[in-house]
Amino acid sequence: MANRALVNLLLLLLIKGAHSDVYFYYENKCSYPVWLAARPSVGDSDPERGVETLYIFPMPDQWSGSIWARTKCSFNASYYFSCETGDCGSGIKECQNPPPALPVTLLNFVIKLPVVSYEVSLNHGFNVPVRIKPDGGSLINGAGPCPVVDCIGDIASVCPSPLVAKNRDGRYVGCYSACDVFKNPRACQPNAYSKTFKQVCKLAHTYPGGHSDIIFKYENQCNYTVWLSARPSVSDADPESGPGTLEIFTMPDQWTGSIWVRTKCSFNDSYYFSCETGDCGSGTQDCQSPPPTYPVTLMNFDIKTPAVSYEVSLNHGHNVPVRIQPDGGSLVGGRAPCPVVDCVEDISNVCPSPLVATNKDGWYVGCYSACDALKDPKYCCTGNFSSPAACQPNDYSKTFKQLCKLAHTYPHDNDPPTYKCSGATSYNITFCPF
């Protein structure tokens, strides 16, 4: 590992100290001030960095997140703080963990001492030239010293007109990514726009997901806002998804986990973020991979490119109607098309009273599974009921199955089987697909 590493805006450097502590040196060599931001937060110091300033900050031993710079920031007459790029929407200098307004150059890190992973990402556009330069250290595989990564070219001079971001006066302030502008799978893969970025910034990542061909489209057809969540995390995008919104992500080549949505979420007076269903307990909009609070409708995936296994699971209850619909492709080992799986009915009408989940005001918010509500081994398929032969449908799971025949409703439910699909151009995940 590096003894030290530095982070400059227009020269970003990272440091590791003598006691396995990681230090980031932030140096602003821009001709204008910037305001530092991180998600999740890494400190409560003044984020403003004037021209030619140097700032040293010790990082946590375990941290995974993004750092960026906000530009052209000011208070209005009502003391509301905002920035032309990278704004957090909090109205104050401190970001309080909201995701940035795009476009923004992202510096992504995963710190698991003594190892630090790092990249410069243009997956959500460009607003400031940056460099990450480790001071000392070596690559984990022993292939050489820790390399510099950066994007210091003049993107403004090559930004395609459809991607140009302007302020309210019509002046250029940054360059969007094609994925964020066009919101279709082709725009989120290598394309003419990402190649334009790559020609100027060869050491930066210029489109999502590496070379994966696995595209997930999330569409919220509910008449209310939901907050996307995944365990483990798959994106640094804004999790908030209002009615009628569509999000597109390129998934990792190898990924096994669960996706769900949180509902009825808000900040309290102390800026603590929580949700009535699916809450992560992190206190922020970003889940950072904690498990959800039940009840929650789970969409489980096992991605081993080119094959994707998928299911809708009510094993931990139900909070939102969902559908998974592959676009094209065929089942592995056969010629049949990849099937739809879903649970789109209104569970609230049939939820047995022992399973009803209510909020603090006593209103229905979801339906627990029998296992989570009653904690009986015969419902959880544990102990003497752990084998497939002993784990059988029960009255509660049968109630779920009557409405949601394509979902799994108890731990050993294999009707329908967990499908394995190959060749689909995308996996369309719809919330409230009525």
Buried (B, 14 or more C-beta within 10 A) or exposed (E): BBEBBBBBBBBBBBBBEEEEBBBBBBBBBBEEBBBBBBBBEBEEEEBBBEEEBEBBBEBBEEBBBBBBBBBBBEEEEEEEBBBBBBBBEBBBBBBBBBBBBBBBBBBBBEBEBEEBEBBBBBBBBBBBBBBBBBBEBEEEEEEEEBEBBBBBBEBEEEBBEEBBBEEEEEEEBBBBBBBBBBBBBEBBBEBEBBEBBBEBBEBBBBBBBEEBBBBBBBBBBBEEBBBBBBBEBBBBBBBBBEEEBBBBBBBBBEBEBBBBBBBBBEBEEEBEBBBBBBBBEBBBBBBBBEBBBBBBBBBBBBBEBBBBBBBBBBBBBBBBBBBBBBEEBBBBEEEEBBBBBBBBBEBEEEBBEEBBBEEEEEEEBBBBBBBBBBEEBBBBBBEEBBEEEEBEBBEBBEBBBEBBBBBBBBBBBEEBEBBBBBBBBBBBBBBBBE
